[in-house]
Amino acid sequence: MKRFLAAGLLCCALANAQSKTNAPAAIVAGANSFLSSLDEAQRGKVLFDYNDAAQRVKWSNLPTSMVARAGLKLGDLTDAQRKSAMSLVAATLSKRGYEKVLAIMEGDDVLKTAGGGRGATMFGRDLFYVSILGKPSLKDPWMLQFGGHHLALNITIVGREGILTPTLTAAQPAKYTVDGKTVRPLGAENDKGFALINALDDSQRKQAILSYKVADLVLGPGHDGKTIQPEGIKASALNASQQAMLLDLAGEWSGIVNEQAAAARMAELKAGIADTWFAWSGPITNGSPAYYRIQGPTVVIEYAPQQMGGDPTMHIHTIYRDPTNDYGKKSAAR
């Protein structure tokens, strides 16, 4: 585990050093380097047409033994090929985004160990898949998909834009220990959410808290193109400090992608803050299982503890969408 994290963070450091100067070029170079490390049969498995609608939506929170993925499995790659694949993922993401991905994957290895024989076939970092839709290009749209159990990154690259929606990040266990260090892959998402709901006054909180229970993602896998009505409290009713907390919370998702794309995305979210809503379902004491949603003109974020046996705070699903630009549809059409 320790070697995997160290190697992954090295890839992250190298890729992000490049991305700070020219993110699109670094990403395309990373994609071409990865593809050149593969043989013809492997390239046939990893490459798809950019308009392959079936492959585009082939993502899930479930283990790959339950919902099959296409592409190349990390467990079928050589060490050098795997390192090249992870360097490509790192190049598309920010440093903290890539560290989050590594922590989710490491958690799946923890789940594999805890699951015994059954766990070996359902969980673990070997069961994550990579695929590329279209030809890596500095001009034309193309897409990188990376994921497995509890992770689905759908990253559309259109010139200097990096569109990370829809993307699913999840964690089980949501807290574990590696080499004496406590790891919480989605810890900031949890803590900042509770901080925000508790920063509201009684009147604001009454608006934010829903009158019914929400126990899972509303717009999770298989719900592309669907919409929901905004609920909760509108950010125009929040003060400047509370609005800043809401933006910072949303940044835990928008900030996963490389810094250049993340900055543009955050500016977009900030511009729409007055028309953004925050909704909550459940207790407001940190450590309790509670659902929340952020919904604005170009964003839907959901955070949902899984209430299906055991401690729900140890099993979290989240989704990040842009109803106007999921899979880069708006950007690619320009």
ABEGO torsion letter per residue (X at the ends): XAAAAAAAAAAAAAAAAAAAABAAAAAAAAAAAAAAABBAAAAAAABBBAABAAAAABBBABBAAABBBBEBBAAABBAAAAAAAAAAAAAABBAAAAAAAAAAAAAAAAAAAAAEAAAAAABEAAABBBBBBEBBBAABBBBBBBEBBGBBBBBBBBEABBBAOBBBBBBOBABBBBGGBBBBAAAAAAAAAAAAAAABBAAAAAAABBABBBABBAABBGABGBBBBBBEBBAAABBAAAAAAAAAAAAAAAAABBAAAAAAAAAAAAAAAAABBBBBBEBABBGBBBBBBBBBAABBBBBBBBBAEEBAAABBBBBBBBAAABGGAAAAAX
